[in-house]
Amino acid sequence: MPKKILQITHKPAYPAIDGGCLEMAKMTQFYLNHSEFDLSIFTLCTYKHPWSMNAFAEAGISEDKIEAVKVNTKPTIWAGIKALFTGKSFNLSRFHSPKVTRKLAEILQQNEFDVIQFESIFSAQLWEIAKTNSNAELILNAPNIEHELWEQYTKAAKGVKKPIFKFLTKKLKSEEIKIWKEMDAIFCITPEVEQSIVSFVPIQTKVLPFFVENTNLNFVDKNKKELSFFHIGAMDWKPNKEGVTWFIHQIWNDLSCSSPLHLAGKGMGKTLFLSKKVKEHGFVSDAKSFMQEHDVMVVPLLNGSGMRIKIIEAMSLGKCVISTAIGAEGIASTPNKNIIIANTTDEFKRAILELNSNPDIANKIGQNAKLLIDEKYSASALEKEILPFINSILNLEK
C-alpha cells in the first residue's frame, strides 16, 4: 500500500514563479512520480502567491488532493503589536491564522498520513497541530536558515531599524530552533544549512540539493562581438533587489558595454532601476527560454542563505555564471572552472571585461558548469538520495 504523504506549503508551488516555488515543486513531482507514495497537499495562498487550480492541474495534480487556504501576510502595525505581546515571531505569525489551524486539524482528523512534510519553517510552525491530530512522521524541507538571513539584515541595518531587526531576529531564531527540535528529520538544501541545524539540534538530516532535468544547450556564438549579460530573480525578495541595485549603480553603469543588462523576475514593475543601460523584462513566463536567449548570468547577492536555484538552472543550460561567494553557497563549484566568483566591484568589472574580450572563456565555463550539474544535480540522482532516507524514517527495508 502506498505511503500517504501530506505536503504543507506556505505558498502554492504552482505556478513555479520563483526559486522557493521550484524547490517545493521538486518535492511535489518526486512524490507524484513514484507509485509507492500517495501525495496530498495543504497550501497557504497569499497576495504575492494567489491560488490557481489550473496551474496545479497542468502539473498533473487533481483537485481532490489539494486544500488551499488564503492568509493575509501583509505586514501591519497591529500584527506587529500582537506578535510583540504574544511573544511570537512576527516573521512567522504572518503565515498563521485560526482558519489555517482549523483546516489543517480537519484534514488530519479525516485522514491518516505516514509523513507530513513541511516546506520551510513558515509552514512547519504548524507542528503542534500536526502532532495533536496525527501520528505521522514530521519532516522539514529546509531551503535556508531564516534567522541567519535576518542576522545579516541586522548587521547592515542603520538607525532605528537596527534594534527592531535585532528584536525580530532574536524571536525568529528562538522559534526556528524550536521547530527543528520538533521534527523527526530534516532535508537540508546545502551542507551549510545542515551544519547550522545540527549545531543546535541532534537530528537525522539529509542534504538534498535542488535537481534539474536535462535540457537543450545554447552556448555562446563564437562570432559574437559582445556578450549578453542577464539576471533573473524575484525583485520582491529583499536580498535580490539590494544586490542588483548595488550591481547596477556600482558596477554596470561604469562599464562601456553597448548591450544592456537584461533583468527579469516578478515584483519588478516597469521602471525599477531607471537606467538606460538596463532592459527590464519584468516577469517572464518561461525562465529557461529567457536564459537561453542570453549568454552570462550575474548573481550579485550580498546577503542570503541556502541555494540559489536560478544558478543551478542556468548552469544546467550551459551558461557561464558570475556570482558572489554568498550567491554560490551550497553549489559544489570550482571558481574559474565552472563558475566565476566575484565579491567586489573591481572583481565583477574585471570578469565582465575579460569575458567580453574572450567569449570562448564563457563557453568553456558554461560547458564545465553543465558537466557539474549532470554529475551532481541531475534529476536522475534525486531518487538515489531521497528514497533511502524516507525509508529509514519510516523504518522500511530499502
Secondary structure, DSSP 8 states (H G I E B T S, - for coil): --EEEEEEESS-S-S--SHHHHHHHHHHHHHHT-TTEEEEEEEEE-SSS---HHHHHHTT--GGGEEEEE------HHHHHHHHHHT--HHHHTT--HHHHHHHHHHHHH---SEEEEESHHHHTTHHHHHHH---EEEEEESS-HHHHHHHHHHH--TTHHHHHHHHHHHHHHHHHHHHHH-SEEEESSHHHHHHHHTT---EEEE----B---------TT-SS--EEEE--TTSHHHHHHHHHHHHHTGGGS--SS-EEEE-TT--S-SS--TTEEEEE--S-HHHHHHTSSEEEE--SS--S--HHHHHHHHTT-EEEE-TTTTTT----BTTTBEE--SHHHHHHHHHHHHH-HHHHHHHHHHHHHHHHHHSBGGGHHHHHHHHHHHHTT---
